[in-house]
Amino acid sequence: MATLVKTPSGTWKAVIRKQGWPTAAKSFRTKRDAEDWSRRVEDEMVRGVFIERGPSERTNFGAALDRYLAEVTPTKKESTQRAERLKAVPLRTFFGKYSLAAVSPELVAKYRDHRIAAGKKPNTVRLELALASHLFNTVIREWRIGLVQNPVASVRKPSAGEGRDRRLSSSEEKRLRSAVSAYSNPMLRWIFELAIETGMRSSEITGLTMRQIDITRRIVRLSKTKNDNARTVPLTQKAKDVLAAALANPVRPDDCDLVFFGEPGRDGRRRPYNFNKAWLGIKVQLGLGDLRFHDLRHEAVSRLVEGGLSDQEVAAISGHKSMQMLRRYTHLRAEDLVSRLDDLRKR
């Protein structure tokens, strides 16, 4: 049975002591509220479903997010860590001062609609909600901070949308190749050519080490990939020539194993060559602001399909886990299929 005590400040404190359960206590403005809470908690204890909600009411979202970024985020890949810190900014701004218990599905839906109305892309909002959802799952399953359910789980997420269909025209490719070839650092041209020839992600290319490359067998072994699945990428003759030139780079320091290396940092370590600034400058110069470097991967994968490789063969090269994802990243030009249709008619 609950004990109700009137405090010197005029509030009512309810205390519940039940064998097999931790003592539960809470203060209320009125005796009626204290009685209602006591009955609910005692009923939950009888049914074996009671959860101490005090910690979730005392912990705000901002504090939980800080703990997540300090304890959980560092266990992930560096690229994921950077992405999560960026996604955390709008989440903190909107939810930061709310207690965890006060974040309801209605509030999460309001956040979703607010971000979409602000012009953010649906996939951006979807990924932000995914971070919030994992935070709440961690709070419930690992930290045990007294939440009954994940408020993000029941909210409709924005659609990821269709994959980008940006393809390079022959004139764009020619202009880009001319611009990157004219750039002072030849590594930019080598990276550009490898992206189109192999379909590797930019991080996979810039992270290449010399021991991953087998020029004789014309393969590259990737151990660190976006989906954590190691794979071996075959090299076209052109890709082989590009990598051979990169490996023969006369300015590479003797103690550097990176194929594409940057200047030493403050700690004296060399990290992968950061070509983003140069790439963005060339895009602006050529008037190709809508082109992303990742579109070169789309272009490469689409060319593999157009060249007659099967979906399984293309997936083995590109590293896509499912045929559904492969289709999102593959866009065939109708005009490129015309001759193949004619060939079919002649059979």
Disulfide bonds with the S-S distance in Angstrom:
none
